[in-house]
């Protein structure tokens, strides 16, 4: 599957992203598993994959930025929306270090995003007692084996981002 095919699939219907992400993640995870990767390597790969599909689908996002003194992995749609109205921006945090204290990270992110519904976590596995939207990378995750209230398979993240942008009536620059 090439970049142009992925671009066509995503521009035809954003719901195709579920198939695209699943296919890329599962194929690459199989290749990575030959080298017995660490869980945080899978999260790093998923982060790079999300950067790629956001770019190809032309969904507005700021990546690897600092707001105040808080490092942000991905901010959708932008820092202008975050500063104007917390309800109109989501922060996506990749839980890529098993030594990271997730509660401390969330506390830092909550300083700039007071609406915790708009702090999304990406992790290789479920995180117990975390009442935030969490996207689970495990290749074995499906809609059937995750709690539908807070946990989702990583493959649906682009669909959820698109839904969010529609819900806030985002009307930023769109190039076709």
Secondary structure as GFF3:
##gff-version 3
##sequence-region A 1 176
A	DSSP	alpha_helix	3	12	.	.	.	ID=ss1
A	DSSP	three_ten_helix	14	16	.	.	.	ID=ss2
A	DSSP	alpha_helix	17	33	.	.	.	ID=ss3
A	DSSP	alpha_helix	39	57	.	.	.	ID=ss4
A	DSSP	beta_strand	62	67	.	.	.	ID=ss5
A	DSSP	beta_strand	70	76	.	.	.	ID=ss6
A	DSSP	alpha_helix	79	84	.	.	.	ID=ss7
A	DSSP	three_ten_helix	86	88	.	.	.	ID=ss8
A	DSSP	beta_strand	90	94	.	.	.	ID=ss9
A	DSSP	alpha_helix	102	112	.	.	.	ID=ss10
A	DSSP	three_ten_helix	116	118	.	.	.	ID=ss11
A	DSSP	beta_strand	119	123	.	.	.	ID=ss12
A	DSSP	beta_strand	133	136	.	.	.	ID=ss13
A	DSSP	beta_strand	151	153	.	.	.	ID=ss14
A	DSSP	three_ten_helix	154	156	.	.	.	ID=ss15
A	DSSP	alpha_helix	157	167	.	.	.	ID=ss16
###
